[in-house]
């Protein structure tokens, strides 16, 4: 079990140090901003949606390792998925970090954030990018807040 936790921690630190899909998306046709006032995490999610497909996704922001790693992992998991799949993955991820999941392996690399549920204050860090994604998909203009 200790080896698995160490591996998970290393994946989180890697995505924090070298976030994937970081930066503004030049051809974004949807975007949203998110803010966690409790710890100061800020994120902006950029999407390029064609029809029902997430053709491109990226993010910019600052924050703790968990929020940055979660955003990075999210962008990897969602690129090329349908909007319906994006909503379903949001629901599955939210369940994973709040209630636990019967089958965390079906979430692939996102399962590395399962341990966040043991630290309720950190759940908001892990889900900020995801709530911001939902706002971008819905074309909401107001920034997302975790409060």
Secondary structure, 3 states (H helix, E strand, C coil): CHHHHHHHHHHHHHHHHCCCCECCCCCCCEEEEEEECCCCEEEEEEEEEECCEEEEEEEEEECCHHHHHHHHHHHHHHCCCEHHHHHHHHHHHHHHHHCCCCCHHHHHHHHHHHHHHHCHHHHHHHHHHHHHHHHHHCCCCCCEECC
